[in-house]
Amino acid sequence: MENQKDRVKLNVGGRIFETTATTLASAGRNSFFGAMFDENWNLHSNATTNEYFIDRDPDYFAVILNLLRTGELYIPPKIDKKFLYREALYYGLLDHVRSAECDPFDGNRLRLAQSITGRPVGDGAGTTQAIRASSNGWCCVAQGSVVRVYDWMLQEHPTINLDYRRVNDVCWVDSENIVASFDRKSDIGGIGLFNVSTGKLSYKHQFTNQLKDYTAGTLCFSSDNKLSSNCKSSSNGCRIGVWDYVTGELMNNIDARTLGDVSKLQWYDTNCLMIATTYPLNQNCCIVLFDIREKALVSSWNGSAWEERNQYLVSRQLQKFVDVIVIKNSNSICVVDDKGCLRFIDLRNTATTRSCSDESCTPITAVDNRPCYPKLAFHEGQLFSSMNDTISVYSGRDWALTSQLRQSHGGPICDFSIGDLQ
């Protein structure tokens, strides 16, 4: 039986609620209710009325109180979700609501939860170029010369406007900031750090004389605050720049002219960078692991699938692939080729194997006469691959197909990214 002193009476917008101090304490010290307790977690007494008045909507408070009581979130049909989120923010319980509403991400339970419509997708300035998700459930969409930012409730925040310069790529560096690369206008093509809450430019990354005629493109960010980008020039080919994200200082730049048009970068570890050129940008695709500290190629690939060409290790068996990712925990690289097949390169012996049956390796075809954009992603031990209007999920040591999500509207998937709400 609960202690009588533990009982609490709350008057919310004229409606009386009775609960316990234990229930309110479960909201945490940083919540609205945490302020009602002293440093020893004793409830401040109100000897006059023996109740606490809160000038808020009682209907929404009832949902929040039940969440504190049970740990489960039930939203009645009459309750507006966005208004509930706003009320939860007032009480300092938005994280509680988010955790209760969103289960841990599992690729085998893919479903459409919410969507945003009305944004143009096509040729020209309206083309969607990149979708990037953050670790706290936010996402950003690079589209033409702007980057639109959405929180986990898909509420739009201030737009990042690059003043008519095309955005080439974006990436999250933490929960509050993104980096964007953009085309040249009257000055150099740049890389800028932007605050997602305000949409304002914090600073531009340094471009030395060696890169003054270059335009930044594909971006990637490492766990130790290094930012890399391919930088293209019409006269001098391609270089890979590496910056210190904290200071914006250029740390290194790599001559990548023999690789052609680099389209994918990913850090394998803190000093090793994967550099890839893909089809259809390049007829001869290649993948390189480069040690930026030693300024040298990683020379551990000597299998039959590779040959040395112009001082780089180039795939002979996979001449055309459209996306590539490093899977660190299995020491492998996964590519999706021009037929839609998934293939793996084992970094320990450079053996290349198929992860799907020959029957599923069908040529890429268009949906509604629009092109296909195969993409890859990896998250929590699961491999994701998009093809036309479908996302497929592969799991286990043999990468068996375990689930698929198909959209019946919207045409082919141009890009996708996986974040997390937990």
Kinemage of the C-alpha trace (Angstrom):
@kinemage 1
@onewidth
@group {chain A} dominant
@subgroup {mainchain}
@vectorlist {calphas} color= white
{ca met a 1} P 0.000 0.000 0.000
{ca glu a 2} L 1.332 3.426 -0.922
{ca asn a 3} L 2.218 5.948 1.776
{ca gln a 4} L -0.383 8.683 2.288
{ca lys a 5} L 2.405 11.275 2.215
{ca asp a 6} L 3.390 9.997 -1.203
{ca arg a 7} L 0.051 11.049 -2.692
{ca val a 8} L -0.002 14.269 -4.745
{ca lys a 9} L -2.959 16.295 -5.968
{ca leu a 10} L -2.544 18.314 -9.156
{ca asn a 11} L -4.970 20.906 -10.530
{ca val a 12} L -4.284 21.107 -14.259
{ca gly a 13} L -6.380 23.703 -16.051
{ca gly a 14} L -9.195 23.199 -13.507
{ca arg a 15} L -9.217 19.384 -13.561
{ca ile a 16} L -7.977 17.497 -10.492
{ca phe a 17} L -5.483 14.656 -10.918
{ca glu a 18} L -4.225 12.460 -8.095
{ca thr a 19} L -0.948 10.618 -8.382
{ca thr a 20} L 2.116 9.851 -6.282
{ca ala a 21} L 5.438 11.565 -5.726
{ca thr a 22} L 7.096 8.350 -6.912
{ca thr a 23} L 5.332 8.619 -10.274
{ca leu a 24} L 6.309 12.277 -10.686
{ca ala a 25} L 9.901 11.549 -9.678
{ca ser a 26} L 10.169 9.121 -12.599
{ca ala a 27} L 10.112 12.183 -14.880
{ca gly a 28} L 13.698 12.968 -13.808
{ca arg a 29} L 15.502 15.875 -12.201
{ca asn a 30} L 15.552 18.035 -15.352
{ca ser a 31} L 11.803 17.883 -15.911
{ca phe a 32} L 9.040 20.262 -14.836
{ca phe a 33} L 8.178 17.848 -12.054
{ca gly a 34} L 11.798 17.553 -10.937
{ca ala a 35} L 11.592 21.210 -9.866
{ca met a 36} L 8.856 20.216 -7.391
{ca phe a 37} L 11.362 18.167 -5.354
{ca asp a 38} L 14.227 19.276 -3.151
{ca glu a 39} L 17.788 18.026 -3.478
{ca asn a 40} L 16.919 14.901 -1.488
{ca trp a 41} L 13.983 14.080 -3.757
{ca asn a 42} L 11.431 15.142 -1.144
{ca leu a 43} L 8.332 16.790 -2.534
{ca his a 44} L 7.952 20.453 -1.605
{ca ser a 45} L 4.819 20.705 0.533
{ca asn a 46} L 1.878 23.009 -0.100
{ca ala a 47} L 0.227 23.267 3.309
{ca thr a 48} L -2.476 25.739 2.248
{ca thr a 49} L -4.338 23.843 -0.471
{ca asn a 50} L -2.534 20.512 -0.521
{ca glu a 51} L -2.606 20.714 -4.312
{ca tyr a 52} L -0.437 22.087 -7.100
{ca phe a 53} L -1.901 24.229 -9.849
{ca ile a 54} L -0.579 23.880 -13.413
{ca asp a 55} L -2.014 26.195 -16.038
{ca arg a 56} L -1.971 23.770 -18.963
{ca asp a 57} L -4.417 21.687 -21.003
{ca pro a 58} L -5.718 18.783 -18.848
{ca asp a 59} L -6.479 16.469 -21.792
{ca tyr a 60} L -2.852 16.416 -22.878
{ca phe a 61} L -1.620 16.227 -19.315
{ca ala a 62} L -3.657 13.035 -18.834
{ca val a 63} L -1.729 11.356 -21.665
{ca ile a 64} L 1.607 12.451 -20.194
{ca leu a 65} L 0.661 11.338 -16.665
{ca asn a 66} L -0.328 7.889 -17.938
{ca leu a 67} L 3.060 7.667 -19.651
{ca leu a 68} L 4.784 8.312 -16.315
{ca arg a 69} L 2.584 5.729 -14.615
{ca thr a 70} L 2.953 2.906 -17.104
{ca gly a 71} L 5.950 3.706 -19.304
{ca glu a 72} L 3.675 3.245 -22.318
{ca leu a 73} L 2.270 5.916 -24.601
{ca tyr a 74} L -1.377 5.770 -25.636
{ca ile a 75} L -2.603 8.702 -27.752
{ca pro a 76} L -6.436 8.906 -28.000
{ca pro a 77} L -7.864 9.805 -31.427
{ca lys a 78} L -8.900 13.291 -30.248
{ca ile a 79} L -5.351 14.199 -29.235
{ca asp a 80} L -3.276 16.167 -31.746
{ca lys a 81} L 0.188 14.605 -31.903
{ca lys a 82} L 2.121 17.782 -32.590
{ca phe a 83} L 0.377 19.583 -29.746
{ca leu a 84} L 1.156 16.644 -27.474
{ca tyr a 85} L 4.835 16.943 -28.411
{ca arg a 86} L 4.684 20.655 -27.577
{ca glu a 87} L 3.137 19.912 -24.173
{ca ala a 88} L 5.734 17.208 -23.515
{ca leu a 89} L 8.440 19.752 -24.325
{ca tyr a 90} L 6.926 22.144 -21.756
{ca tyr a 91} L 7.079 19.450 -19.066
{ca gly a 92} L 10.610 18.458 -20.097
{ca leu a 93} L 9.391 15.005 -21.124
{ca leu a 94} L 9.834 15.046 -24.885
{ca asp a 95} L 12.540 12.361 -24.684
{ca his a 96} L 10.154 10.170 -22.649
{ca val a 97} L 7.473 10.544 -25.321
{ca arg a 98} L 9.916 9.888 -28.135
{ca ser a 99} L 11.340 6.754 -26.503
{ca ala a 100} L 7.872 5.380 -25.779
{ca glu a 101} L 6.556 6.072 -29.271
{ca cys a 102} L 9.566 4.898 -31.243
{ca asp a 103} L 10.840 1.363 -30.751
{ca pro a 104} L 14.547 0.662 -31.331
{ca phe a 105} L 15.188 0.614 -35.061
{ca asp a 106} L 14.919 -2.836 -36.648
{ca gly a 107} L 15.226 -3.212 -40.391
{ca asn a 108} L 13.025 -6.308 -40.319
{ca arg a 109} L 10.078 -4.192 -39.157
{ca leu a 110} L 10.229 -1.425 -41.730
{ca arg a 111} L 7.048 0.617 -42.159
{ca leu a 112} L 6.085 4.082 -43.305
{ca ala a 113} L 5.460 6.141 -40.172
{ca gln a 114} L 5.211 9.697 -41.539
{ca ser a 115} L 5.925 11.471 -44.788
{ca ile a 116} L 6.429 14.934 -46.226
{ca thr a 117} L 4.885 15.740 -49.579
{ca gly a 118} L 4.900 18.656 -51.962
{ca arg a 119} L 8.642 19.045 -52.525
{ca pro a 120} L 9.690 19.020 -56.217
{ca val a 121} L 11.898 16.159 -57.342
{ca gly a 122} L 13.185 16.318 -60.893
{ca asp a 123} L 15.797 17.941 -63.083
{ca gly a 124} L 17.204 21.373 -62.417
{ca ala a 125} L 17.318 23.340 -59.186
{ca gly a 126} L 14.663 21.213 -57.509
{ca thr a 127} L 16.536 17.933 -57.755
{ca thr a 128} L 16.942 16.108 -54.465
{ca gln a 129} L 20.635 15.327 -54.212
{ca ala a 130} L 21.113 13.947 -50.713
{ca ile a 131} L 19.124 12.851 -47.670
{ca arg a 132} L 21.090 12.532 -44.427
{ca ala a 133} L 19.811 11.343 -41.045
{ca ser a 134} L 21.420 12.212 -37.707
{ca ser a 135} L 21.943 10.125 -34.586
{ca asn a 136} L 19.137 11.953 -32.741
{ca gly a 137} L 16.422 11.338 -35.326
{ca trp a 138} L 16.724 14.598 -37.268
{ca cys a 139} L 17.293 14.648 -41.018
{ca cys a 140} L 18.263 17.103 -43.720
{ca val a 141} L 17.486 17.162 -47.434
{ca ala a 142} L 19.813 18.885 -49.903
{ca gln a 143} L 17.750 20.179 -52.794
{ca gly a 144} L 19.146 22.551 -55.402
{ca ser a 145} L 20.692 25.475 -53.526
{ca val a 146} L 18.964 24.871 -50.189
{ca val a 147} L 19.135 22.372 -47.348
{ca arg a 148} L 15.884 21.691 -45.515
{ca val a 149} L 16.156 20.466 -41.938
{ca tyr a 150} L 13.521 18.413 -40.067
{ca asp a 151} L 13.429 17.233 -36.475
{ca trp a 152} L 12.288 13.745 -35.450
{ca met a 153} L 8.639 14.904 -35.581
{ca leu a 154} L 9.222 16.014 -39.220
{ca gln a 155} L 8.690 19.632 -38.246
{ca glu a 156} L 10.720 21.893 -40.506
{ca his a 157} L 13.390 24.166 -39.056
{ca pro a 158} L 14.990 27.258 -40.687
{ca thr a 159} L 16.134 26.522 -44.235
{ca ile a 160} L 19.841 26.721 -45.021
{ca asn a 161} L 20.121 28.823 -48.180
{ca leu a 162} L 23.344 28.756 -50.210
{ca asp a 163} L 22.475 31.860 -52.274
{ca tyr a 164} L 21.840 30.099 -55.593
{ca arg a 165} L 24.934 27.896 -55.327
{ca arg a 166} L 24.155 24.242 -55.855
{ca val a 167} L 24.574 22.015 -52.798
{ca asn a 168} L 26.720 19.013 -53.709
{ca asp a 169} L 26.583 17.067 -50.448
{ca val a 170} L 25.765 17.394 -46.741
{ca cys a 171} L 26.739 15.445 -43.641
{ca trp a 172} L 25.985 15.639 -39.924
{ca val a 173} L 28.949 16.257 -37.633
{ca asp a 174} L 26.901 16.347 -34.398
{ca ser a 175} L 23.286 16.821 -33.336
{ca glu a 176} L 23.414 20.605 -33.830
{ca asn a 177} L 25.567 21.086 -36.921
{ca ile a 178} L 25.866 19.964 -40.510
{ca val a 179} L 28.577 20.525 -43.092
{ca ala a 180} L 27.596 21.337 -46.678
{ca ser a 181} L 29.700 21.476 -49.842
{ca phe a 182} L 28.592 23.800 -52.614
{ca asp a 183} L 29.472 24.981 -56.124
{ca arg a 184} L 31.594 27.942 -57.024
{ca lys a 185} L 29.940 31.257 -57.705
{ca ser a 186} L 32.210 34.289 -57.929
{ca asp a 187} L 34.677 32.803 -55.437
{ca ile a 188} L 35.878 29.282 -54.731
{ca gly a 189} L 33.582 26.372 -54.259
{ca gly a 190} L 33.310 25.966 -50.537
{ca ile a 191} L 32.550 23.871 -47.481
{ca gly a 192} L 30.602 25.467 -44.648
{ca leu a 193} L 29.508 24.520 -41.147
{ca phe a 194} L 25.857 25.391 -40.447
{ca asn a 195} L 23.760 25.388 -37.276
{ca val a 196} L 20.556 23.402 -37.898
{ca ser a 197} L 18.491 25.320 -35.325
{ca thr a 198} L 19.172 28.729 -36.886
{ca gly a 199} L 20.182 27.868 -40.452
{ca lys a 200} L 23.147 30.227 -40.092
{ca leu a 201} L 26.684 29.723 -41.378
{ca ser a 202} L 29.148 29.237 -38.509
{ca tyr a 203} L 32.320 29.276 -40.604
{ca lys a 204} L 33.819 28.177 -43.925
{ca his a 205} L 36.568 25.610 -44.123
{ca gln a 206} L 39.918 26.803 -45.366
{ca phe a 207} L 40.861 26.376 -49.039
{ca thr a 208} L 44.577 26.956 -49.615
{ca asn a 209} L 46.166 28.028 -52.890
{ca gln a 210} L 46.508 24.359 -53.802
{ca leu a 211} L 42.707 24.060 -53.914
{ca lys a 212} L 41.737 27.567 -54.941
{ca asp a 213} L 40.305 26.485 -58.316
{ca tyr a 214} L 38.495 23.442 -56.919
{ca thr a 215} L 34.854 22.820 -56.049
{ca ala a 216} L 34.021 20.603 -53.068
{ca gly a 217} L 31.754 17.611 -53.627
{ca thr a 218} L 31.222 14.327 -51.735
{ca leu a 219} L 31.713 14.601 -47.951
{ca cys a 220} L 32.381 12.206 -45.099
{ca phe a 221} L 33.147 12.663 -41.407
{ca ser a 222} L 35.321 10.555 -39.097
{ca ser a 223} L 34.927 9.709 -35.430
{ca asp a 224} L 37.969 11.822 -34.540
{ca asn a 225} L 36.672 15.046 -36.127
{ca lys a 226} L 38.268 14.796 -39.557
{ca leu a 227} L 36.217 15.920 -42.545
{ca ser a 228} L 37.105 14.809 -46.069
{ca ser a 229} L 35.799 15.888 -49.458
{ca asn a 230} L 36.625 15.265 -53.081
{ca cys a 231} L 37.493 18.562 -54.761
{ca lys a 232} L 37.127 18.841 -58.520
{ca ser a 233} L 38.670 21.222 -61.021
{ca ser a 234} L 37.977 21.408 -64.750
{ca ser a 235} L 41.684 21.849 -65.469
{ca asn a 236} L 43.437 19.963 -62.660
{ca gly a 237} L 41.245 16.924 -62.094
{ca cys a 238} L 40.413 15.725 -58.597
{ca arg a 239} L 42.024 16.027 -55.164
{ca ile a 240} L 40.846 14.752 -51.772
{ca gly a 241} L 40.946 17.370 -49.017
{ca val a 242} L 41.048 16.511 -45.309
{ca trp a 243} L 40.083 19.175 -42.769
{ca asp a 244} L 40.043 19.476 -38.998
{ca tyr a 245} L 36.340 19.957 -38.325
{ca val a 246} L 36.926 21.849 -35.062
{ca thr a 247} L 39.222 24.511 -36.561
{ca gly a 248} L 38.291 24.322 -40.252
{ca glu a 249} L 42.011 24.026 -41.084
{ca leu a 250} L 43.093 22.018 -44.136
{ca met a 251} L 45.249 19.150 -42.815
{ca asn a 252} L 46.006 17.226 -45.991
{ca asn a 253} L 45.157 16.931 -49.654
{ca ile a 254} L 45.576 13.878 -51.841
{ca asp a 255} L 46.231 13.839 -55.569
{ca ala a 256} L 43.437 11.687 -57.016
{ca arg a 257} L 43.681 12.658 -60.680
{ca thr a 258} L 44.244 9.081 -61.846
{ca leu a 259} L 41.027 7.940 -60.183
{ca gly a 260} L 38.696 10.077 -62.263
{ca asp a 261} L 35.508 11.524 -60.782
{ca val a 262} L 35.418 10.373 -57.123
{ca ser a 263} L 31.808 9.817 -56.013
{ca lys a 264} L 32.062 8.060 -52.623
{ca leu a 265} L 34.218 8.564 -49.537
{ca gln a 266} L 34.093 6.685 -46.233
{ca trp a 267} L 36.500 6.454 -43.318
{ca tyr a 268} L 37.602 2.863 -42.683
{ca asp a 269} L 39.377 3.920 -39.494
{ca thr a 270} L 40.797 7.182 -38.155
{ca asn a 271} L 43.647 7.267 -40.692
{ca cys a 272} L 42.419 5.130 -43.578
{ca leu a 273} L 40.017 6.552 -46.151
{ca met a 274} L 38.065 4.576 -48.736
{ca ile a 275} L 37.918 6.401 -52.066
{ca ala a 276} L 35.637 5.083 -54.809
{ca thr a 277} L 34.534 6.042 -58.287
{ca thr a 278} L 31.227 4.570 -59.432
{ca tyr a 279} L 29.184 4.013 -62.555
{ca pro a 280} L 27.699 5.876 -64.473
{ca leu a 281} L 30.171 8.665 -63.600
{ca asn a 282} L 33.087 6.425 -64.542
{ca gln a 283} L 33.128 3.534 -67.008
{ca asn a 284} L 36.049 2.004 -65.094
{ca cys a 285} L 35.076 1.905 -61.439
{ca cys a 286} L 37.697 1.613 -58.738
{ca ile a 287} L 38.029 1.407 -54.948
{ca val a 288} L 41.069 2.592 -53.024
{ca leu a 289} L 42.042 2.483 -49.364
{ca phe a 290} L 44.408 5.351 -48.630
{ca asp a 291} L 46.409 6.014 -45.458
{ca ile a 292} L 46.332 9.799 -45.081
{ca arg a 293} L 48.912 9.797 -42.302
{ca glu a 294} L 51.515 7.956 -44.402
{ca lys a 295} L 50.180 9.415 -47.675
{ca ala a 296} L 50.299 5.954 -49.171
{ca leu a 297} L 48.008 3.246 -50.482
{ca val a 298} L 47.069 0.405 -48.164
{ca ser a 299} L 48.700 -2.501 -49.996
{ca ser a 300} L 46.905 -5.473 -48.441
{ca trp a 301} L 44.848 -6.414 -51.508
{ca asn a 302} L 46.658 -8.861 -53.752
{ca gly a 303} L 43.885 -11.226 -54.809
{ca ser a 304} L 42.874 -12.112 -58.357
{ca ala a 305} L 40.033 -9.617 -58.242
{ca trp a 306} L 42.466 -6.715 -58.238
{ca glu a 307} L 45.242 -5.355 -60.401
{ca glu a 308} L 47.584 -2.431 -59.957
{ca arg a 309} L 46.922 0.372 -62.394
{ca asn a 310} L 48.489 3.811 -62.180
{ca gln a 311} L 49.633 3.028 -58.625
{ca tyr a 312} L 46.094 2.270 -57.495
{ca leu a 313} L 44.312 -0.999 -56.784
{ca val a 314} L 41.479 -1.302 -59.274
{ca ser a 315} L 38.731 -3.920 -59.449
{ca arg a 316} L 38.749 -5.988 -62.666
{ca gln a 317} L 35.759 -8.198 -61.854
{ca leu a 318} L 33.491 -5.342 -60.759
{ca gln a 319} L 33.931 -2.880 -63.595
{ca lys a 320} L 30.545 -1.290 -63.057
{ca phe a 321} L 29.044 -0.650 -59.640
{ca val a 322} L 26.742 2.144 -58.585
{ca asp a 323} L 27.335 2.381 -54.825
{ca val a 324} L 29.844 1.097 -52.294
{ca ile a 325} L 30.193 1.024 -48.500
{ca val a 326} L 32.703 -0.287 -45.982
{ca ile a 327} L 31.322 -2.757 -43.411
{ca lys a 328} L 33.888 -2.391 -40.660
{ca asn a 329} L 32.810 -5.155 -38.298
{ca ser a 330} L 33.143 -7.789 -41.032
{ca asn a 331} L 36.269 -6.315 -42.680
{ca ser a 332} L 34.554 -6.120 -46.017
{ca ile a 333} L 33.398 -3.736 -48.706
{ca cys a 334} L 29.947 -4.138 -50.229
{ca val a 335} L 29.082 -2.906 -53.708
{ca val a 336} L 25.860 -2.943 -55.684
{ca asp a 337} L 26.638 -3.455 -59.350
{ca asp a 338} L 24.958 -2.270 -62.521
{ca lys a 339} L 22.677 -5.356 -62.512
{ca gly a 340} L 21.415 -4.751 -58.995
{ca cys a 341} L 23.529 -7.523 -57.414
{ca leu a 342} L 25.174 -7.174 -54.043
{ca arg a 343} L 28.807 -8.295 -53.978
{ca phe a 344} L 31.359 -8.360 -51.169
{ca ile a 345} L 35.104 -7.813 -51.158
{ca asp a 346} L 36.741 -9.461 -48.157
{ca leu a 347} L 39.580 -7.195 -47.076
{ca arg a 348} L 41.432 -10.119 -45.524
{ca asn a 349} L 41.781 -12.154 -48.742
{ca thr a 350} L 40.178 -9.931 -51.426
{ca ala a 351} L 37.760 -12.717 -52.414
{ca thr a 352} L 34.635 -11.418 -54.132
{ca thr a 353} L 31.340 -13.275 -53.622
{ca arg a 354} L 27.708 -12.710 -54.423
{ca ser a 355} L 25.224 -12.277 -51.607
{ca cys a 356} L 22.163 -13.011 -53.704
{ca ser a 357} L 21.111 -15.702 -56.137
{ca asp a 358} L 21.590 -15.347 -59.870
{ca glu a 359} L 17.808 -15.198 -60.308
{ca ser a 360} L 17.602 -11.984 -58.285
{ca cys a 361} L 20.405 -10.305 -60.268
{ca thr a 362} L 18.199 -8.713 -62.883
{ca pro a 363} L 19.146 -5.620 -64.867
{ca ile a 364} L 18.167 -2.296 -63.359
{ca thr a 365} L 14.922 -1.032 -64.835
{ca ala a 366} L 13.098 2.230 -64.477
{ca val a 367} L 9.917 2.889 -62.528
{ca asp a 368} L 7.397 5.103 -64.332
{ca asn a 369} L 10.077 5.796 -66.974
{ca arg a 370} L 12.308 7.417 -64.359
{ca pro a 371} L 15.882 6.314 -63.623
{ca cys a 372} L 16.838 4.032 -60.766
{ca tyr a 373} L 19.219 5.099 -57.996
{ca pro a 374} L 20.539 2.026 -56.155
{ca lys a 375} L 21.949 2.959 -52.718
{ca leu a 376} L 23.510 1.095 -49.806
{ca ala a 377} L 23.487 1.639 -46.036
{ca phe a 378} L 24.596 -0.322 -43.008
{ca his a 379} L 23.167 -0.077 -39.493
{ca glu a 380} L 23.418 -2.242 -36.370
{ca gly a 381} L 24.495 -5.397 -38.207
{ca gln a 382} L 21.969 -5.076 -41.038
{ca leu a 383} L 22.641 -4.178 -44.663
{ca phe a 384} L 20.115 -2.069 -46.575
{ca ser a 385} L 19.860 -1.740 -50.340
{ca ser a 386} L 17.415 0.357 -52.344
{ca met a 387} L 16.326 -0.615 -55.826
{ca asn a 388} L 13.690 1.339 -57.722
{ca asp a 389} L 10.857 1.786 -55.192
{ca thr a 390} L 11.948 -0.949 -52.739
{ca ile a 391} L 14.339 -1.123 -49.780
{ca ser a 392} L 15.686 -4.618 -49.053
{ca val a 393} L 17.243 -5.695 -45.754
{ca tyr a 394} L 19.951 -8.363 -45.442
{ca ser a 395} L 21.043 -9.958 -42.173
{ca gly a 396} L 23.238 -12.735 -40.797
{ca arg a 397} L 26.660 -14.039 -41.732
{ca asp a 398} L 25.494 -14.967 -45.247
{ca trp a 399} L 23.529 -11.732 -45.746
{ca ala a 400} L 20.194 -13.427 -46.304
{ca leu a 401} L 17.278 -11.283 -47.455
{ca thr a 402} L 15.102 -10.891 -44.345
{ca ser a 403} L 12.694 -8.079 -45.174
{ca gln a 404} L 11.541 -5.608 -47.809
{ca leu a 405} L 9.644 -2.324 -47.790
{ca arg a 406} L 7.972 -1.330 -51.039
{ca gln a 407} L 6.291 1.983 -51.684
{ca ser a 408} L 3.392 1.983 -54.129
{ca his a 409} L 3.707 5.712 -54.808
{ca gly a 410} L 6.424 8.298 -55.321
{ca gly a 411} L 8.466 6.501 -57.975
{ca pro a 412} L 12.074 5.337 -57.493
{ca ile a 413} L 13.954 6.042 -54.279
{ca cys a 414} L 16.594 8.673 -55.064
{ca asp a 415} L 18.396 8.432 -51.730
{ca phe a 416} L 17.889 7.152 -48.193
{ca ser a 417} L 19.708 7.418 -44.891
{ca ile a 418} L 19.396 5.716 -41.507
{ca gly a 419} L 19.498 7.579 -38.199
{ca asp a 420} L 18.325 6.607 -34.739
{ca leu a 421} L 15.901 8.003 -32.165
{ca gln a 422} L 17.333 6.177 -29.170
